[in-house]
Amino acid sequence: MKKVVVLGAGLSATYLIKYLEENAASNNWQLWVADRDIILVKDKCQLKTTQSVELDIANENDVRHLLKDCSLCVSMLPAFLHIKIANICLAMNINLATASYLSKELKALSQKVKDKDLIFLNECGLDPGIDHLSAMKLLDEIRANGGTITEFESFTGGLIAPDCEDNPWKYKFTWNPRNVILAGSGGAVKFIHNGKYKFVPYHRVFRRTEIVNIDGYGKYEGYANRDSLKYRETYNLYDVKTMYRGTFRRPGFSKAWNCFVQLGATDDSYILENSEEMTYRDFINTFLAYHPTDSVELKLKQYLRIDQDDVDLWERLESTGIFTDKRVGLKRATPAQILQKILVDKWSLNPTDRDMIVMWHNVTYTKNKEIRKVESSLVCEGKDQRYTAMAKTVGLPLAIACKLILTDTIQARGCVLPIKKEFYNPIIDELTHHGIKFIEKFN
């Protein structure tokens, strides 16, 4: 019997735990799930045979005791903790799987992991994860059929289902709000467009957008995120003229969000004095010049040069509650933390809300001296606040990969990404049975 330990029972682990439980008996696995919140663990685990464990991840002795005789550790912990777990797994000869980005620290362990005949799988969730699986399958098929890829674009959005779009932004938090607040702030965005390198500074990220139509769901706007250039190596696309990865929102979101960026409300680098006593209105006024009679609204319009007839933009800003006298109530908070507090009040999911994942790849290639295009799109809607589309698309690919590792189907060793056929073919095939399916359009 193989022992499988899942560390972390948060939202992203819902489908993962469910899948592993459903496959445990037939594959002779013993499943253990650990979290500091034992009530959460017991709520997620449906079978009596699953071992629920209360665990403080800071206690390395307890972690090592739990991992004794383990065949595979699945870390659903925050990304910064993966290196700690990885070092323990390496010392104890245990395979590891995560849905998070492959960090430099983890990558540096790859040869040692390989020398011990182990696999440390990373980036096998949604984005990163399903984006790799689907993109590599599509790109490899084009190459195998004699095509030469010249352009690659890819967008993913964690959104809400159309019938739940009940605010002017047509957006709510379906995952970590902090990531949304700080999006684009990690340095200049990098990509290639028509053979030219592009470096977009933070203050321009949300004004450089692209409109994409998804059949049956309407239009979305995409803004560039992170460093698209590194994916040339991941996808073997060194010679492409366009390499662009981004995030989807509904049209109009980026223009309104840019107001917060220009104002300075997304800055996380300093503390605002007396933040606890501020109102939301005070917070906005903090960034504006003093005037004895002008209102906060008027000063904001003048500062951001918002036209009087830009009704849609103003409606979005007003709907967030930034002009109300509600108290912030956060001690020693940064502007970004305060903005997050304000938006969580308005953008949290209602009990009946359902989230939605939208992913889209656009590939241009040449074959027989002809220019051809293919679009590949995925839309996945959640059931409720427990069984969300985000949890499904993060948890299921990783869970299926765990099965492949535990059944010795995967031959790769070291710190790897799921970009080879031995990963993407079986995972994508099984995902289709769970309603996660790409639709391809050839032009």
N, C-alpha and C positions, 0 to 999 in steps of 0.2 A: 504494500500500500504506500503510495506517494503522499507525502505531507505537503500541503500548499498553504502558505500564510499570506493573507491580505492585510496590509497595514494601512488603516484609514477606512472609515465607513461613511464618509460624507456623501453628498449628492451624486458625485461622479461615480461612486462605487455601486450604486443601486442595481443597475443592469449587470454589472460585472459579477457581483455576488450571486445574483439570481441565476445567471448562466452557469457559473461554476457549481452551484448547488444542484442544478438540474442535470449536470454531467458527471457529478462526483461518483455516484454509485456505479454507473456503467463503466467508468474508467478506473475504479478502485482508488479514488483519491480520498484523503482525509483533509477536510477544509477547516482552517482556523482563521477567524476574523478578529482583528484587534484595533482598538481605538481608545482614546482617553475617556470617551463617553460610552460607558457600557450599555446604557439605555438605548443609545443609537444603534449600537452593534446588534443588540437583541431584537430591535425593531426590523433591521435589515435582513437578518438571518431567519429563514422560514423553516429550516429542517432541524430536528433535534440532534441529528448527527453532526451538525456544524458546531465547532467549538467557539464560543464567544469569550473574548479576553479583554479585560481592562488593562490598558498599557500606557505608561508614560514614556514616550519615545526618547526622552532625555536620559532615561535610566538604561545605560548600555548593557548592564548585566541582565536586566529583565528581557531586553531585546534578544540578546544572545541565547538566553534560556528558551525563549519562545521559538527561535529559529533552529534549535537543535534537531538534527535529522530531517531538516526541510529540503525538499527537492526544488521548490520554486517559491521565491518571495515576490509578491506583487505590491509595489509601493504606490499607494494612492495619496501619499502625503504631499505637503507643499514641496515644490521643486527644490528648494534650497536644502532640504533634508535628504535628498536622494544620495548625495555623495557619502553621507554618513552610513546609510544603509548599504550602499555599494561596497564600502570598505569592509563592513562586517560580513557581507555575503562572500566577498572575495576570500577573506580569511577562513571562512567556514565551508568553502566549496559549494556555494548555493547559486543557482541561476536566479536572475533578476529580470523583472519586466516593469516598465513604467509607461505612462502616456505623455510624459513631459519631454521638453527639448533636451537633446544630448548636449550637456555642458562641456566646457573645456576640461574641467576636472575629471569628469567621467570618461571622456574620450582618451585622456592620458592613461587610463587604466586598461585600455583595450588589449594591449599585448599580454599583460599579466592575466587577464581574463581568458584570453585565447590559450595561453600556456597551460591553464588549468582545465582546458576543455569545457569552458562554461560559456553561456550566452547571457549578455546583459542587453535586453531589448529596450529601446527607447522610441519615443515619438510614434506611438501606436494607438493614438486616441482619435480625435477629430481633426484638429488643426493645431499641432501636427498629428498626422495619422492617416485618416481616410483620404486626405489630400494627397499624401505620398502614394498610397495604394492605388487610387484611381488614376492619378497622373502617370505613374510609371507603367501601369497596364496599357493606357492609351498610347503613350509615347513609344513603348516597346513594340506595340502592334503596328504603328505607323512605320517604324524603322524596319520591322520584319517584312513589310510589304513594299519596301523600296522607297519609302518617303524620306525626305530630308527636312527636318524641322527648322523653321526660321523664326517663328514667334510663339511665345508661350505666356498666357495670362491666366491667373487663378485668383478667385475671390471666395471668401467664406463669410457668412454672417450669422450670428446668434441673435435671432429676432423673436417676434411674437406672431402667432397665427393671424391671418388677415381679419378674422371675425373678433379678434381681441385688441385690435388697434384702436383704442378708445381715447387717445390723447393726440394733440397736433403733431407730435414728433413721430407717431406710429412706432414707438419704441418703449421697451421696459427692460429692466435688468433681468437677464436670464442666467447670469453667471456672476463672477466676481465684479462688483461695481468699481472697485479700485482700478482694475485693468482698463475699464472704459474711461474713467476720468483721466488716466495718465497715457492713454493711447497716443502714439506718435511723438511722445516727449523724450524718448530714449536716444536722441541724436538724430542727425540728418537721415531721412529716408533715401534709400539708394535703389535705383533700377536702371534698366536700359530701354530706350524707346527709339525705334527706327535706327539702330546702330549708334545712338548717342547716349553717353552716360548722363544720368540725371541725379542730382542731389537736392532734395527738397528740404529746406529748414522747417522746423516745427511750426513756425508762425504761418507757413504757406500750405501745410499738408492738407488742411480741410477746405482749401479753395482749388485743389487740383483733383477733380473727380471725373469719373467715367460713368455713363448711364448704360445699364444692361437690362434687357427684357427677358424675364423668365416665363415661359409659356404657362398660362393658367394662374400666374401670381403677379403679373404686372412688372412695373419698372423698379429697379434698385440703382442706387448710386454707390460706386466703390471708390475708396480712397486708399492710397498706397500705405503699406505698413512694413515696418522693420527693414531688413536688408534683403532685398530680392536677389542680389548678386550671388549670395552664397549658394543659392539653389541651382546655379549652373553646374556646380560640382555634384550636388546630390542627384540631379536628374540627367547628368551628362549632356548638358546643353551649352557647352562652351562657345559655340559659334552662332548662337541665335542673335537676331537683330533686336528682338524685344523680349525682355524678361521682367515680368511685373506681377507681384502678388499684393493682394489688398483685402480690405474689409468691406462688407456690404452693409448699407443702411437704406432706408427709404429716402427718395429724393427730398431735398430740403433740410435734411438732418445736418449735413456737414456745414452748410452756410450758417445755420443757427449755432451749432457747436463752436464754430470759429469765433463767435462773439465772446464766449467764455475764455477762449485761448487768448484773444487780443486784449481782453480785459485784465488777464493775469490770474483768473480764478482757478486755473488748473495747475498753478505752481505748487510744487510740493517741497520746495527747498528752504523755506523759512517759516517761522512761527508768527502768527498774528497775536499781538498783545490783547489781553482782555477779550479773547474770542468767546469765552463762556457767556459773557453778558451781551454780546452782539445779537441783534435781530438779523434776519435774512436781508432785510432792507439795508441795515447798517453795513453788512458785509459787502454788498454791491457798491455802496457809497464810499467805502474805504478806497476804492481804486479810482474814484472820480474827483475832479478838482472842486474846491470849495466855491460855493456861490450862495449869497444870502437869501435868494428867493427861488431860484430854479429847483424844480423837483428832481429826484433821483432819476425818474423816467426820462425827463427832458435832457438831463446831463448825459445819460447813457446813450440816447439817440444821437446827440451831438458828437460825443466822443467816438462812437463807432460808425458815425455817418450813416445811420439807418434812415432811409427815406420815409417820409410820413405815410406814403401809400404802400409801404411794404408790410401789408397786413399779415400775411402768412408768417413772416419772420417774427414780427412782434407778438403774434398770438402764441408762437412756440415759447418765446422767452417768458411771457406773462404766465403761461400755464405751469411753469416750474415753481411758482410761488416765491420768486426771488425778491418781489417787492412787498412782501407781507411783513408783519411785525412779530412773527414767530421767532422765539429765541433759539439761537444756535445750540447752546448748552454743552459745548465741547471745550475742555480746558486745553490751553496751549496747542491749538490746532493750526495746521497749515491751511492755506487757501484751498488746496485740493481736497483736504479732509472735510472742510466745511461745505464745499460744493457737493461732495458725495453725500453728506448728511441731507442737504436740501433735496437732491434728486432722488435719494432712496425714499423720501416721504411721498414722492409723486410717481416714481417709476417702479415700485415694487409690484410683483404680480398679485392680482386678486385671486381668491380661492378658485374661481372658475376659469382663470386665464390658462392658455396653453402656449408653450414656446414653439419655435420653429427654427430649423437649420436650413440655410440655403448655401449651396456650393456650386461654383461654375468654373469650368476650364474652357479656354478658347485657344486652339492650336492652329497655326498656319504652317503649311509644309508644301514642299514641291515634290512632284512625282511626274516623270515623263515630260519634264519641262513645263508642267502646268502648276499653277498656284491653287492649292486646295485648302479648305478650312473645315474644322470639326469643332462643335460645341458639345460639351458634356456637362449636364446639370443634375443636381440632387436636391430634392426638397423633402425634409422629414419633419412631421409635426408631432408634438408631444401629446400624451394622453391627459395628464394633469400635473400638479406641482410635485408629485413624487416620481412618476414615470415620465420624465421630461425628454424632449428630443436631444437636448444637450447631454444628459446622462446616458442616453441610449447610444449616441454616436461616439461618445468618449469611451464608454465602458465595454460595448460589445466587440469592437475590433480587438481591443486588448485581451478580452476574455477568450476570444477565438484563438488568438496568437498563443495564449497560455496553454490551451489544449494542444496546439501543434507542438509546442516545446515539450510538454509533459508526455506526449505520445511519440517523442523522438522523430517527428516528421521533419523538423528543421535541422539542417546541417550546419548552418552558419555559426561561427563562434567569435567571441570578442564583444565589444560594444558596437551594436549594429542598429540600423534603421530598417523598417519593413519595405524595402525598395526592390527586392528581388522576387522572381516568380514564385519561389517556394513560400513566400508570405502572401503576395497580393492575389494570386489565383484562388487559393482556398478560402481566404478571408472574405474577399469580395463575393465569391460564390455563396458563401453562407450568409453574408449580410443581406443578400437579396431575399432570402427566406424570412428575414425579420423586417422587411419593408424598407430597407435602405438600398435603393437602386438608382443607378445613373441612367439618364436618358441622353442618347447621342444623336446629334443632328449634323449631317455632312452637307457641306455647301460646295 
